[in-house]
Amino acid sequence: MISEVILKGFIVTISLIVAIGAQNAYVLKLGLLKQHVLKAVLICIFFDFLLISAGVLGLGYFIQGNQFLINIIAFIGIAFLCIYAFLSFKSALKNESLEIDGNVKTNPLKQVISMLLVFTLLNPHTYLDTVLLIGGIGANIEVDLKPYFLLGAIMGSTVWFFALGFGARVLIPLFKKPITWKILDISIGFIMLSIAYSLIDLIK
């Protein structure tokens, strides 16, 4: 029974956080540029743990029942995602390309942490996935088994972010071509717009 609950937490978490969003895209870029990857990965896992734990302990039910709060999160999320989509398209239109192998100036750690906080805490999909969906599923599990669900969920988060951050290096030869960065930025822009559009359904 315990192993089944751990596996459930792992599978649910992996299936929801794998979709490319602002946070994942930023971690991917850091991985490609080999900049503060371990710190970024650990920060993402830490916030997943906090938010999923909050959901499992009942915060998800509180948010679900508060339409005003959902509306605020949705409006902020739509604005944030549209701005990030615009920046992605702007980056794709530049003739410059992101260099790899140390030719690009390393972003300060404070800037990386600030960006991760923005992508994590101002992105409503973070709350939808971790607090409402993953946390909501975990909240329905027996009290004695909730720690094991959380363990499985954090294992899923850990596997994903380490694979994303450090596995990105496998793609470095491909991303040495400027066109690949442009395609990535354009794809991220459209993904952000599609997520923003989906948030409209939350507003009532």
C-alpha positions in Angstrom: 0.0 0.0 0.0 2.8 2.4 0.9 4.7 1.7 -2.3 1.5 2.3 -4.3 0.9 5.7 -2.6 4.6 6.7 -3.3 4.2 5.7 -6.9 1.0 7.6 -7.2 2.6 10.8 -5.9 5.5 10.3 -8.3 3.4 9.7 -11.4 0.9 12.5 -10.7 3.7 15.0 -10.1 5.7 14.0 -13.2 2.7 14.1 -15.5 1.8 17.6 -14.4 5.1 19.4 -14.2 6.7 18.0 -17.4 4.7 20.5 -19.6 7.0 23.3 -20.7 6.2 26.5 -18.8 8.0 29.6 -17.9 9.9 28.0 -15.0 10.9 24.9 -16.9 12.0 27.0 -19.9 14.2 29.1 -17.7 15.8 26.1 -16.0 16.4 24.7 -19.5 18.2 27.8 -20.6 20.3 27.8 -17.4 21.2 24.2 -18.1 22.2 25.0 -21.7 24.3 27.9 -20.5 25.7 25.9 -17.5 24.8 28.7 -15.2 23.9 28.1 -11.5 22.1 24.9 -12.6 22.3 23.0 -9.3 21.1 26.0 -7.3 18.2 26.6 -9.7 17.2 22.9 -9.6 17.2 22.9 -5.8 15.2 26.1 -5.6 12.5 24.6 -7.9 12.3 21.4 -5.9 12.1 23.3 -2.6 9.1 25.4 -3.8 7.4 22.3 -5.2 7.8 20.7 -1.7 6.3 23.7 0.0 3.4 24.2 -2.4 2.5 20.5 -2.7 2.6 20.1 1.1 0.3 23.1 1.4 -2.1 21.5 -1.0 -2.1 18.2 0.7 -2.7 19.8 4.0 -5.8 21.5 2.7 -4.9 24.9 1.1 -6.1 23.6 -2.2 -9.7 23.3 -0.9 -9.5 26.9 0.5 -8.4 28.3 -2.9 -11.0 26.3 -4.8 -13.7 27.8 -2.7 -12.5 31.4 -3.1 -13.5 32.6 -6.5 -12.2 36.1 -5.8 -8.7 34.8 -5.0 -8.8 32.6 -8.1 -9.7 35.6 -10.2 -6.8 37.6 -8.8 -4.4 34.7 -9.5 -5.8 34.4 -13.1 -5.5 38.1 -13.9 -1.9 38.3 -12.6 -1.1 35.1 -14.4 -2.5 36.3 -17.8 -0.5 39.6 -17.5 2.7 37.8 -16.5 2.4 35.2 -19.2 1.7 37.7 -22.0 4.6 39.9 -20.9 6.9 36.8 -20.9 5.6 35.8 -24.3 6.3 39.3 -25.7 9.9 39.1 -24.3 10.3 35.6 -25.9 9.2 36.9 -29.3 11.4 40.0 -28.9 14.4 37.7 -28.1 13.7 35.6 -31.2 13.7 38.6 -33.5 17.2 39.7 -32.4 20.0 38.8 -34.6 22.1 37.9 -31.6 22.3 34.3 -30.4 23.1 33.0 -26.9 26.6 31.6 -26.9 27.6 28.5 -25.0 30.9 27.2 -23.7 31.6 30.2 -21.5 31.5 32.9 -24.1 28.4 34.6 -22.6 28.6 36.6 -19.4 27.3 34.6 -16.5 24.1 35.9 -14.9 24.5 36.9 -11.3 23.1 34.4 -8.8 20.8 37.0 -7.3 19.3 37.7 -10.7 18.8 33.9 -11.3 17.1 33.5 -7.9 14.9 36.6 -8.5 13.8 35.2 -11.9 13.0 31.8 -10.5 10.9 33.4 -7.7 9.0 35.4 -10.3 8.4 32.4 -12.5 7.4 30.3 -9.5 5.3 32.6 -7.3 3.7 34.8 -9.9 2.8 32.0 -12.3 -0.7 30.8 -11.5 -0.1 27.5 -13.2 2.4 26.7 -10.4 -0.5 26.9 -7.9 -2.9 25.1 -10.2 -0.5 22.2 -10.6 1.1 21.9 -7.2 -1.5 23.2 -4.7 -4.8 22.5 -6.5 -4.2 19.4 -8.6 -1.3 17.5 -6.9 -2.2 18.8 -3.5 -5.9 18.1 -4.0 -5.2 14.5 -4.9 -3.0 14.1 -1.9 -5.5 15.7 0.4 -7.9 12.9 -0.3 -5.4 10.2 0.8 -5.6 8.8 4.4 -3.8 11.0 6.9 -1.2 8.2 7.8 -0.3 7.8 4.1 0.0 11.5 3.2 3.7 11.7 4.0 4.3 8.8 1.5 2.4 10.7 -1.2 4.5 13.7 -0.5 7.6 11.6 -0.7 6.6 10.3 -4.1 5.7 13.8 -5.3 9.1 15.2 -4.3 10.9 12.3 -5.9 9.0 13.1 -9.1 10.0 16.8 -8.9 13.6 15.9 -8.1 13.9 13.5 -11.0 12.3 16.0 -13.5 14.3 19.1 -12.5 17.7 17.3 -12.4 16.9 15.7 -15.8 15.9 19.1 -17.2 18.7 21.2 -15.8 21.6 18.8 -16.3 20.2 16.8 -19.2 20.0 20.0 -21.2 23.7 19.7 -21.8 23.0 16.9 -24.3 21.3 19.5 -26.5 24.2 21.9 -26.5 25.5 21.0 -30.0 22.0 21.7 -31.3 21.7 25.0 -29.5 25.0 26.3 -30.8 23.0 27.2 -33.9 21.2 30.6 -33.6 18.1 29.3 -35.4 17.6 26.7 -32.6 17.4 29.5 -30.0 14.9 31.4 -32.2 12.7 28.3 -32.5 12.9 27.8 -28.8 12.0 31.4 -28.0 9.1 31.4 -30.5 7.8 28.1 -29.2 7.9 29.4 -25.6 6.1 32.5 -26.6 3.2 30.6 -28.1 3.1 28.2 -25.2 2.9 31.2 -22.8 0.0 32.7 -24.8 -1.9 29.4 -24.9 -1.6 29.1 -21.1 -2.7 32.7 -20.7 -5.7 32.0 -22.9 -6.6 28.9 -20.9 -6.7 31.0 -17.7 -9.6 33.0 -19.0 -11.9 30.1 -18.2 -11.0 30.4 -14.5 -12.4 34.0 -14.3 -16.1 34.2 -13.3 
